[in-house]
Amino acid sequence: MDILSNLPPDVTDHILTLLPIKEAAKTSLLSQKWRHRWRTIPHLVLDRDFAAVIPHNNEGSSSSTSSSSLEYINKVTMEINRALALHKGPITKFVLAVPGLRPSPEIDQILLRLSEKSSSCVQEFSLRFGDDQVNPFKFLDRNLAHEAVRTSLPVAGFGKLTSLELKQVVLSADFFGEFIPRKCPLLEELKLLNCDGIYHPQIVAPRLQALYFHSTFYTISFEFTPLLHLVSILENGLYHYDGYGYAEAEADAAAVFASLPALRQLTLGLEFLLLLADGVHIPTRLPTPLRDLTELEIPHLCLSSLKEARVLVCLILNSPNLRCLAIGLDTGNGRSMGAEVDSLLEMLEAGELMQQPGGGSSSCLQCLEVFKIQNSLGELQAEMELVRFVLANARQLRRVHITALPELEARSVAKYLMEVGDYWRASTRVEVVYTIGTTTSPDQEAPARSMSIRV
């Protein structure tokens, strides 16, 4: 007990931050020095573990169950308020992510209290509502009836905030133009998961380094993001594609990438891919190459679409230091309507020569170490040409992992393997692994029912 009593304050705080808040409160019983020490810990995490110790009655009919769930959420809200009221001292990290929690005036009050208490101290803020929410919380909306919403986060802001995560939250149109640059000037990481309300974001964030924009949008532009090195833009499952592209929505690829001078990691979701593909001009050679880009992932790519293929070619040929390339193939669901790819290999080789005036040796893919294809379509010509080009040009290549759809016929698989096995390889140490089956991620191992073959 003496050892525990004489621990340095920073060690004590670190121990307490590793415990759920309810367990941290119980440490008051250890000794006089530990009494109420939990009330000053800088991290306040109110999540599943926090709610797990609150009694919840799940028995009874559906109507009684619904009433019980509402009663449970009310209890959770009361405990959240209690924890925030008892806490003393600055809060540098605040997480509110209780499953089943609904937006409500009580939640508004909690956020207002946090803003009044620690607006100048909070560095990490995470607000996550459940997937089944109704009436999303109107974050930063000045036109709402709840005074708490209007006067908490929009007015006070978080002057020292470096990390912000919002899930299933409705944002106001001026979120990027006003709130981020004015109220969160030090923000370095931003995650927007299934959020709504910002369909044409114009991002101004001088300190932002990582952006996870996993929400619906129509257009997007990076107005001032000089330090942004990680960009992950994925759709939230609500596709707006109608077979002909977004209505009057397009992006200038050269301008988009020129506004991301520090880009190192890029995940190009379907909506962003189509936005670039529908642009007036997709240059083979960018005015400013993506010299810092080392990781590129395109989860949904239709190689039969000439426009989408051009985006891929543009990124490959303008990323001389690319180390990891991962693409997920699909049939396009009509996206290949119109001009189709005649020869992806010719596009790549022609572009490669353009990159080198005088026809000198190209630096294209010279740093590539890992190449992954998810949902291989078998004998698709463009896919075979892409694999052939990568193997022939990537001298540092260590691993190629191709995951095929499980419904592919054995004959198609055999022909695919024979053809890939005959391709010339610039790297003498490359390992080509062909997996028949499905995986949830290119980085995860194949499931038990799959089969992997080394080519």
N, C-alpha and C positions, 0 to 999 in steps of 0.2 A: 504493500500500500504506500510506503514511503517513496518508492521509486516512482509510482504514478503521481504522487503529490508534488514531486520535485522536477517533473518534466518541464522543459522550456515551453513558454507560451506558444511559440510557433509550432512546436511538435504537437502540443495538445490540440491546437486549432486544426492541424492537418488530420489528426485522428478523428476528430468530431465531424469534419467534412466528409469523411468516408462512410459515415453512418447515416441511416435514415433519420429524419428529424426526431421521430418519436423515440428511437433508440438513443440518440444523442442526449435527449432530455433525461433519460434514466441514469446517465453518468453522474448526475447530481448526487447520487447515493454513494459514490466512491469515497469522497472525502470532502472536507470543508473547502479546499481549494478548487475542487471540481464543481462545487455547488453553483448552479446557474451559469456555469462557464459556456454551456451550449447556447445561451441567449446572445452571445457575441460572435458566434462563428460567421464568417463573411459569406458563406455559401448557404442559400436557402433553397433546397430542392424539394418541391411538393409534387410528388409523382405517384406512380403505382405503389411503391413501397410505403410511402407516407399514408396512402389511403387504405392499405391492406390491413392495418391494425384497427380500423374503425369497424365495429360490428355491422354486418349487412345480412338482413333476412331475405333469402331468395325463395322461400317456400310459399305455397298458396296458389290461388288462381291467377290468371293473366292480369285481371284488374287489380288484385291485391299486390301482385308482383310489380306492376307499374307504380302503384302507390308506394310500395316499399322502396323502389329504385329512387323515386323522387325524394322520399324521406332520407335515404342514404346520401344522395347528392347534397341535400340541405345540411346533413351532419358534416359532410366533407367540407363544405363551404364555411361552416362555423369553425371547424378546426383550422382551416387555412387562415381565417381572420384571427383566430386565437394565437396561432404561431407567429403571425406577423406582428400582433400587438405585444406579445411577450418578448419579441426579439429586440435587443438593444445594440446599438452600434451600427456601423455602415454595412451595407449588403453589396458585395461586388459581383455575385452571381445569383440570379433568380430564375428558377424553372417552375413553371406551372403547367403540369402535364398529367392530370388525373383522368384516367379512362372514364368516359361517360359524362364528363363535366360539360355543362352547357353555358353558353353566353347568357348573362343575366345582369341586372342592376347590381347584384351583390359582387359579381366578378369585377364590374366597373369600379366599385368602391375599393376593392382589393388593389387594383392597379393604380387607382388614385392615391391610396395610402402609400404604396411603394414609391410612386413618383415624388410625393411630398417628403418621404422619409429618406430616400437614397438616390434621388435623381442625379446628383453629382458624383455618386460612387459606383453605380452599377456599370460593370464592364461586360457582363454576359447576361443576355435576357432571352428566355425561350418561353413562348406561349403556344401551346398545342391543344387543340380541341379534337374530340373523337371523330371518327369517320361518319357517324350517323347523326351528326349535329343538324339541328333545325334553327333557322333564324340566325345566321352567322353574326358574330360580334362585329360591330361597325368600328373597326380600329381607325382612329385618326379622322373620323368623319365629323366635321363641325356642324352638320345639319341635324344631328340626332337629338332626340328628346332628353336623353340622359346627360345631365350637366357634368356628371363624373367623367364621361367619355370626352367631352369637349375640353375639359380643363385639366386633365391629367397628363397623358403622354404628349399631346400636341403642343401644349404650352410649356411644360417643364422640360420635356425631352430628357435625354441622358447624355450629358456632356462628355462622359468618359467611356461610353459604351463602345466596345470593340467587336462584340459578337451578338448578332440578333437573329433569332429563329422564330418564324411565325407559321403555324399550320392551320389551314382552313379558317382563315381570317379575311374579312372583307376590308380592303384597303381603299383609301381615298385616292383620287386621281393625282393629287400633288405629293404622294408619298415619296417619289424619287426627286421631284423638283424642289420640294420645300423641306419635308421632315428630315430626310437623310442628310443633306448638306448643312442644314441650319441647326437641327437638334441633335444630330449624331455625327459631328465632324470627324471623330476619330475612328469611325466604324471600319473594321478590317474584314469581317466575315458576315455575309448575309445569306440566310436560307429562307426562301418563300416556298412553302409546300402546299399545293392545292389551294392557293389563295385566289381571291377574286377582286375585281374592281379596277385593275390597272391593265388595260388592254393595249396601250401604246406607251410603254415606259420609255422615258428619256433619262438615262442614268447619269447622275452627277454625284460622284463619290470620290473625292481626292485621295482618301486613304484606303479605299476598298481593295482587298487583295484576293478574296474568294467570293464568288457569287454562285449560289445554287438556286436557279429560277425554275422551279418545277410547278408551273402554273400556266393557265391559259393566257395567250396574248395574240395580238394581230400583227403588230409591228414592234420593233425594239431597236433602240439606238443607244450607243455609248457616247455620251456627250463629253464627259471628262472623267476618265478612269485610268490615269497614268500608271498606277501600280497594280492593276488587276491582272493576276497571273493564272487564276483558276476560274474557268467559266463552264458551268454545267447548266444547259438549258434543255429541259425535258418537258414534254406535254404531261398533263395530269389525267390523260385518258379521255378527255372530251375533245375529240378531233373535230376541227372545223373544215377539214378538206372536203370539197364537194366533187372532186374529179377534174376540176379545171383550175385549181389553185385558189388562193385567197382573193377575194374581190378587191382589186386595186391595191393589193398588198405586195410589196417587193422591197428588196434591199440591195444596195450597191455593195457587192462583196469587197471590192477594193477599199471603200470607205469604212466598212465595218471593221475589217482587220487592221486598217491603218489606225483606228481609234483604240486598238488594244496592243500597244507597243510592248507590254511586258508579258504577253500571253505565253504560258508554258503548258497548261493542261486544258483541253477543250473537249467537252461532250456535246455533240451536235444532235439534238433531238429532232423529231420529225417536223415540228412546226417551224423551227429555226432553219432546218435544211430546206424546206419548201420556200421559205421566205427568201433565202439566198438563191435557190434554183430559179425562182420566178423573176429574178432581177433582170434589168435590161441587158446587162453584159456581165458575163462571168469570165474574167481574164485568165488566160493561161499563165501569164506572168504578172504578179502583183508588183506595184511600184515599190512597196516596202515588204521584203520577204519576212516570213514568220521565223526568224532565226532562233528564237528562244523556245518555240513549240517543241516539246518532247513527247507528249502523250495526246493521241487523238482517238476519240471513240465516236462512232456513228451507229446508234442502235438500230435504226430503221432506214435501210438504203435500198432503192430499187435500181439495180444496175441496168435495167432495160430502158430506163428513162434517160434520155440524152442530157436533160438539164441537171439531174442529180449526179450523173456520171461526171459532168463538167465540174461540179463543185468538188467532188472527190479528187479529180485530176488536179484542180487548182491547189488544193490543200497539200497533196502529195508533192507536187513539183515546187512548192514554195516553202517547204518546211525541211531545210537541209539537215537539221539536227534531230529529226523525229526518231524516237527510240521505240515507241510502242504504238501500233496501229491496230485497232479493234473495230470491226464492222459487223452489224447484224443485217442479214439480207431478208427481203420480203418481196412478194410478187407485185407490190405496188397498189393493188386494188384499183386499177384504172389509171394510176399515175403515169404509166408509160404511153398514154394516149398521145398522138401527135408524133413528133420526130423520135425515133428510137436509135439506140446505139448501134452503129455499123461495126466498128471495131474499137473496143476500149484500148487494146494494145497499141493501135496506131495513134490514138489520141495521146496516150502516155509517151510513146516514143517521139512523136512529133513535138510535143511540149517539152520533152527533155532536151531536144536539140535546140529549141528556142531559148532554153535557159542558158545554153553555152554558145555564145557567139563564136562562129568559126567552126562549130561542130566538135569542140574539144570534149574530153571525158566529163561526164556529169557527176555532180555530188548528190544526185537524187537518191535517197534511201541509204546513203553510205553509213549512217549511224543506226539504222533500224536493227533492233535486237529481237523484238517479239511482234509477231503478226497473228491475229486471231480472226476467224470467220465464224460467226454464229448463224445457224439456220441455213447451212449450205443447201443450194437448190440443185446440186448434182451437175448435170451436163450443160448448164447455162454458159454460153460462149463467153460472155463478158466476165463471169466469175473465173473461168479457166484462164482467161487472158490476164486478169489481175494477179492471180497466183503465180503465173508464169513470169510476169514482169517483176514481182517482188523477189522471187527466188533468183532471178537473173541479175538483179541490181543491188541487193542488200548484202554487202560483203561481211558485215558484222552480225548477221542474222543467227540467232541461237535456237529459236523455237518458232514453229508454225503449228498452230492448233486450229483444226477445222472441225466444227461440230455440225453434223448433217441431221436433217430432219428424219425421224424414225420411220416415216412412211415411204422413204425412197426405196425403189426396187433394188434387189441384190445385183442385178445386171448393171444398173446405172452406177452403183457404188463401185463395182469391180472395174468398170471402164474408167471412172474418175480416178481411182487409185493407180491404175496402169499409166494413165496419161501424166498425172502429177509425178509419178516415179521416174518418168523419162525426161522431165524438165531439167535443164542445166541449172546448177546452183553455184552462185558466186561465193557462198560461204561453205567452207569444208566441214564446219562443225554444226551445221543446222540440223535440228531434229524436227521431222514433220509427223505430227500425231493427228490421226483422223478418228473422230469419235462418232459412233452411230447412236443417237439418242438425244435427249434434251438436257440442258443444264440451265439453271436460272441465271447464271452469270458466267461470262467467259473465264473468270478467275476461280470458279468453284469446280470441284472434282465432278466427274460424271457419275450419275446415279448407278445403283447396283445393276439395273437391267440394261445398261448401255454396254457398248463394246468399243474399245480403243485399238487402233491399228497404227503401227509405226511404218511410215512409207520410206 
